[in-house]
Amino acid sequence: MLDNAEYVEQAYLFDLLRERIAEQTPMQELLGQLRHELLATTRLPMAIDFMLTELRHSGLMGDAMMRLSHYFAPVQTFLIRESERETGRFTIHVALQVLQADAKLRADYTASLESIDASGNLGESFATASRGGKPMTPDTMIQRARSGFFFFQFEAISRNRLGYDAGLTAMSNDPVYDAAWAKWLLELRANVGLVDMADILFLASEEYERRLIEEKVELDDKGPFLFGEKEGRIALANRRKDPVYLFGAMQRHLGYPPVPRPVKQETDRDTIPAMLRRIERLESRIKLMEQEQRQEFDLSKFYEKPKDA
């Protein structure tokens, strides 16, 4: 993975793009302006220079990010390319929101890795929060962080209906996951939609491993056990339910990051009264036209009475 400063600047870039793209400014002009606002000691300004060159040729930001696979994660490229599809409903505004949250997760994760000193102790990090005050080892922190990335990225794909095949393939190539995670994600690609998601998570949890050990069952053909015991118990409690409830329970009890969703602007408060006033004016005009056609229109009632001299 990249250094912590790279992900901090990425989150800042995606946030600025999300705010200023609403002004209908072309992406090329935005990247050219924001390039000077980024930290020059990072590699992001150089990446933007390359993206600007590709944008002038192809006009697509996703193709430029795909050529920078050593800098942008495959999931980041996948989200941008999905937002650029003409037939999709995944807008660039939502994509930039998800990318900003994803970059913040990566920044927190790399900061947590840097806080591990030579003796192997773990400093303060987002992975140690909301865990009942128990001490956390570096291995447990990495396991929790990878679980958090999985729930965040998988929920972003499922909520926005981006396609599990390409989405899980991009996740399996993400540098945050190790070989065991990558293999499990590719297997999940074949099982999602056919097997209940809660069952899949439970079978890959330490809670399931603990029960197998208590029953003295061989573990050779089981696993991998990538999630903790709490994740397994929550998954078991959400069997045969909507996966949205499963994600919500993980976020409430284990502090996993939620996926940002677009805020709907309520315009009915101003639109409906204005429409009612227009309808009333139209009705009055139609009545006058009908009276004129029937020769019942009395123009004298519109006369102004003369003032007394």
C-alpha positions as semicolon CSV with decimal commas, in nm:
position;residue;x (nm);y (nm);z (nm)
1;M;0,000;0,000;0,000
2;L;0,095;0,364;-0,032
3;D;0,214;0,596;0,242
4;N;-0,033;0,758;0,476
5;A;0,017;1,103;0,321
6;E;-0,090;0,973;-0,021
7;Y;-0,428;0,856;0,106
8;V;-0,482;1,176;0,303
9;E;-0,432;1,377;-0,015
10;Q;-0,654;1,139;-0,212
11;A;-0,938;1,191;0,034
12;Y;-0,887;1,567;0,007
13;L;-0,889;1,551;-0,374
14;F;-1,209;1,345;-0,393
15;D;-1,379;1,577;-0,145
16;L;-1,289;1,888;-0,348
17;L;-1,400;1,721;-0,671
18;R;-1,734;1,631;-0,516
19;E;-1,791;1,988;-0,399
20;R;-1,685;2,168;-0,717
21;I;-1,822;1,929;-0,977
22;A;-2,168;2,052;-0,885
23;E;-2,076;2,382;-1,054
24;Q;-2,081;2,204;-1,393
25;T;-1,708;2,259;-1,439
26;P;-1,533;2,011;-1,676
27;M;-1,322;1,747;-1,505
28;Q;-1,010;1,858;-1,691
29;E;-1,034;2,212;-1,557
30;L;-1,103;2,087;-1,205
31;L;-0,800;1,858;-1,200
32;G;-0,584;2,135;-1,342
33;Q;-0,696;2,372;-1,067
34;L;-0,679;2,123;-0,779
35;R;-0,333;2,002;-0,875
36;H;-0,180;2,315;-0,720
37;E;-0,373;2,269;-0,392
38;L;-0,227;1,926;-0,319
39;L;0,085;1,847;-0,121
40;A;0,382;1,858;-0,358
41;T;0,578;1,600;-0,160
42;T;0,327;1,328;-0,256
43;R;0,294;1,154;-0,591
44;L;-0,066;1,260;-0,643
45;P;0,020;1,577;-0,845
46;M;0,222;1,363;-1,087
47;A;-0,069;1,118;-1,111
48;I;-0,301;1,407;-1,193
49;D;-0,067;1,524;-1,470
50;F;-0,086;1,180;-1,628
51;M;-0,465;1,170;-1,582
52;L;-0,499;1,508;-1,756
53;T;-0,308;1,375;-2,056
54;E;-0,530;1,069;-2,077
55;L;-0,845;1,278;-2,032
56;R;-0,754;1,489;-2,335
57;H;-0,732;1,173;-2,547
58;S;-1,008;0,946;-2,419
59;G;-1,219;1,180;-2,206
60;L;-1,259;0,909;-1,938
61;M;-1,110;0,929;-1,592
62;G;-1,146;0,555;-1,530
63;D;-0,913;0,461;-1,816
64;A;-0,650;0,697;-1,679
65;M;-0,677;0,546;-1,329
66;M;-0,654;0,196;-1,473
67;R;-0,318;0,286;-1,629
68;L;-0,207;0,402;-1,282
69;S;-0,277;0,066;-1,118
70;H;0,040;0,101;-0,908
71;Y;-0,106;0,413;-0,746
72;F;-0,487;0,376;-0,743
73;A;-0,640;0,060;-0,599
74;P;-0,851;-0,156;-0,835
75;V;-1,164;-0,080;-0,630
76;Q;-1,110;0,293;-0,677
77;T;-1,077;0,249;-1,053
78;F;-1,381;0,023;-1,060
79;L;-1,600;0,283;-0,889
80;I;-1,497;0,561;-1,130
81;R;-1,548;0,342;-1,436
82;E;-1,894;0,241;-1,317
83;S;-1,988;0,606;-1,269
84;E;-1,881;0,680;-1,628
85;R;-2,107;0,418;-1,782
86;E;-2,379;0,578;-1,989
87;T;-2,637;0,311;-1,902
88;G;-2,567;0,304;-1,528
89;R;-2,741;0,490;-1,246
90;F;-2,426;0,527;-1,036
91;T;-2,342;0,897;-1,061
92;I;-2,002;1,059;-1,026
93;H;-2,124;1,248;-0,717
94;V;-2,195;0,923;-0,528
95;A;-1,872;0,768;-0,657
96;L;-1,666;1,057;-0,522
97;Q;-1,842;1,029;-0,184
98;V;-1,754;0,659;-0,162
99;L;-1,399;0,722;-0,281
100;Q;-1,345;0,990;-0,019
101;A;-1,461;0,755;0,259
102;D;-1,250;0,473;0,114
103;A;-0,939;0,694;0,107
104;K;-0,999;0,795;0,469
105;L;-1,016;0,427;0,567
106;R;-0,687;0,363;0,391
107;A;-0,528;0,663;0,561
108;D;-0,641;0,540;0,904
109;Y;-0,521;0,189;0,826
110;T;-0,174;0,299;0,718
111;A;-0,152;0,530;1,019
112;S;-0,232;0,232;1,242
113;L;0,041;0,027;1,076
114;E;0,290;0,308;1,127
115;S;0,196;0,327;1,496
116;I;0,327;-0,026;1,554
117;D;0,668;0,023;1,706
118;A;0,966;-0,209;1,691
119;S;0,846;-0,407;1,993
120;G;0,519;-0,489;1,817
121;N;0,291;-0,278;2,035
122;L;-0,009;-0,109;1,875
123;G;-0,088;0,257;1,918
124;E;-0,420;0,435;1,896
125;S;-0,613;0,362;1,575
126;F;-0,964;0,328;1,443
127;A;-0,937;-0,050;1,472
128;T;-0,901;-0,037;1,851
129;A;-1,218;0,168;1,906
130;S;-1,547;0,018;2,027
131;R;-1,397;-0,319;2,120
132;G;-1,502;-0,336;2,482
133;G;-1,174;-0,194;2,613
134;K;-0,980;-0,515;2,545
135;P;-0,620;-0,487;2,427
136;M;-0,568;-0,558;2,059
137;T;-0,261;-0,714;1,902
138;P;-0,129;-0,600;1,561
139;D;-0,254;-0,922;1,398
140;T;-0,602;-0,869;1,539
141;M;-0,597;-0,506;1,427
142;I;-0,507;-0,607;1,071
143;Q;-0,781;-0,870;1,073
144;R;-1,038;-0,615;1,196
145;A;-0,923;-0,360;0,940
146;R;-0,955;-0,605;0,653
147;S;-1,301;-0,703;0,774
148;G;-1,395;-0,334;0,784
149;F;-1,270;-0,285;0,428
150;F;-1,469;-0,586;0,313
151;F;-1,798;-0,473;0,470
152;F;-1,752;-0,119;0,339
153;Q;-1,664;-0,216;-0,017
154;F;-1,917;-0,498;-0,043
155;E;-2,199;-0,278;0,087
156;A;-2,101;-0,002;-0,158
157;I;-2,122;-0,250;-0,446
158;S;-2,452;-0,404;-0,336
159;R;-2,626;-0,077;-0,243
160;N;-2,543;0,083;-0,577
161;R;-2,601;-0,237;-0,780
162;L;-2,261;-0,228;-0,945
163;G;-2,229;-0,600;-1,020
164;Y;-2,074;-0,862;-0,792
165;D;-1,861;-1,029;-1,060
166;A;-1,649;-0,729;-1,154
167;G;-1,674;-0,574;-0,807
168;L;-1,546;-0,876;-0,614
169;T;-1,273;-0,930;-0,873
170;A;-1,154;-0,574;-0,812
171;M;-1,170;-0,631;-0,436
172;S;-0,960;-0,947;-0,462
173;N;-0,683;-0,744;-0,629
174;D;-0,685;-0,475;-0,361
175;P;-0,347;-0,456;-0,180
176;V;-0,518;-0,432;0,158
177;Y;-0,608;-0,804;0,140
178;D;-0,363;-1,093;0,164
179;A;-0,366;-1,414;-0,042
180;A;-0,620;-1,590;0,182
181;W;-0,862;-1,299;0,153
182;A;-0,814;-1,276;-0,225
183;K;-0,892;-1,646;-0,270
184;W;-1,200;-1,623;-0,046
185;L;-1,329;-1,317;-0,235
186;L;-1,306;-1,503;-0,565
187;E;-1,497;-1,794;-0,413
188;L;-1,755;-1,552;-0,279
189;R;-1,803;-1,423;-0,634
190;A;-1,937;-1,767;-0,729
191;N;-2,157;-1,811;-0,420
192;V;-2,311;-1,467;-0,368
193;G;-2,676;-1,467;-0,464
194;L;-2,699;-1,846;-0,427
195;V;-2,612;-1,878;-0,057
196;D;-2,737;-1,652;0,220
197;M;-2,476;-1,383;0,295
198;A;-2,511;-1,437;0,669
199;D;-2,432;-1,808;0,626
200;I;-2,125;-1,727;0,417
201;L;-1,991;-1,491;0,683
202;F;-2,065;-1,733;0,966
203;L;-1,878;-2,017;0,795
204;A;-1,575;-1,787;0,758
205;S;-1,574;-1,669;1,122
206;E;-1,384;-1,772;1,433
207;E;-1,719;-1,842;1,600
208;Y;-1,774;-2,130;1,358
209;E;-1,416;-2,246;1,416
210;R;-1,472;-2,245;1,793
211;R;-1,785;-2,457;1,761
212;L;-1,606;-2,706;1,538
213;I;-1,326;-2,739;1,794
214;E;-1,577;-2,795;2,075
215;E;-1,742;-3,070;1,871
216;K;-1,397;-3,213;1,786
217;V;-1,446;-3,182;1,412
218;E;-1,145;-3,180;1,179
219;L;-1,062;-2,837;1,035
220;D;-0,871;-2,955;0,730
221;D;-1,141;-2,876;0,474
222;K;-1,287;-2,581;0,666
223;G;-1,211;-2,212;0,660
224;P;-1,047;-1,978;0,605
225;F;-1,164;-1,811;0,926
226;L;-1,123;-1,444;0,838
227;F;-1,380;-1,281;1,068
228;G;-1,387;-1,268;1,447
229;E;-1,624;-1,436;1,690
230;K;-1,845;-1,129;1,723
231;E;-1,889;-1,108;1,348
232;G;-1,988;-1,473;1,342
233;R;-2,248;-1,432;1,615
234;I;-2,397;-1,126;1,446
235;A;-2,411;-1,311;1,114
236;L;-2,581;-1,607;1,280
237;A;-2,842;-1,378;1,433
238;N;-2,920;-1,224;1,091
239;R;-2,981;-1,542;0,893
240;R;-3,268;-1,530;0,641
241;K;-3,288;-1,152;0,677
242;D;-3,218;-0,862;0,447
243;P;-2,837;-0,807;0,423
244;V;-2,898;-0,440;0,500
245;Y;-2,983;-0,541;0,858
246;L;-2,661;-0,743;0,873
247;F;-2,448;-0,446;0,763
248;G;-2,630;-0,218;1,006
249;A;-2,567;-0,455;1,297
250;M;-2,196;-0,475;1,213
251;Q;-2,175;-0,097;1,212
252;R;-2,365;-0,055;1,540
253;H;-2,190;-0,320;1,745
254;L;-1,841;-0,333;1,596
255;G;-1,795;0,020;1,469
256;Y;-1,748;-0,068;1,105
257;P;-1,766;0,234;0,871
258;P;-2,098;0,304;0,698
259;V;-2,125;0,364;0,325
260;P;-2,211;0,726;0,238
261;R;-2,540;0,771;0,059
262;P;-2,663;1,068;-0,142
263;V;-2,875;1,318;0,045
264;K;-3,208;1,379;-0,122
265;Q;-3,295;1,744;-0,152
266;E;-3,652;1,816;-0,055
267;T;-3,786;2,056;-0,314
268;D;-4,155;1,970;-0,268
269;R;-4,191;2,235;0,001
270;D;-4,145;2,512;-0,257
271;T;-4,256;2,336;-0,575
272;I;-4,604;2,217;-0,478
273;P;-4,740;2,557;-0,356
274;A;-4,607;2,725;-0,671
275;M;-4,778;2,462;-0,886
276;L;-5,107;2,512;-0,698
277;R;-5,096;2,886;-0,763
278;R;-5,035;2,827;-1,132
279;I;-5,326;2,581;-1,149
280;E;-5,558;2,834;-0,987
281;R;-5,461;3,098;-1,243
282;L;-5,514;2,853;-1,528
283;E;-5,858;2,761;-1,394
284;S;-5,964;3,126;-1,380
285;R;-5,847;3,183;-1,736
286;I;-6,033;2,877;-1,862
287;K;-6,354;2,998;-1,695
288;L;-6,321;3,337;-1,869
289;M;-6,267;3,167;-2,205
290;E;-6,575;2,947;-2,157
291;Q;-6,788;3,247;-2,064
292;E;-6,670;3,432;-2,373
293;Q;-6,757;3,139;-2,598
294;R;-7,109;3,123;-2,452
295;Q;-7,136;3,500;-2,485
296;E;-7,189;3,525;-2,113
297;F;-6,878;3,722;-2,047
298;D;-6,965;4,042;-1,862
299;L;-6,688;4,292;-1,901
300;S;-6,863;4,551;-1,685
301;K;-6,765;4,380;-1,361
302;F;-6,406;4,462;-1,440
303;Y;-6,482;4,831;-1,480
304;E;-6,360;5,063;-1,210
305;K;-6,629;5,279;-1,059
306;P;-6,572;5,649;-1,116
307;K;-6,465;5,844;-0,817
308;D;-6,692;6,117;-0,687
309;A;-6,587;6,460;-0,801
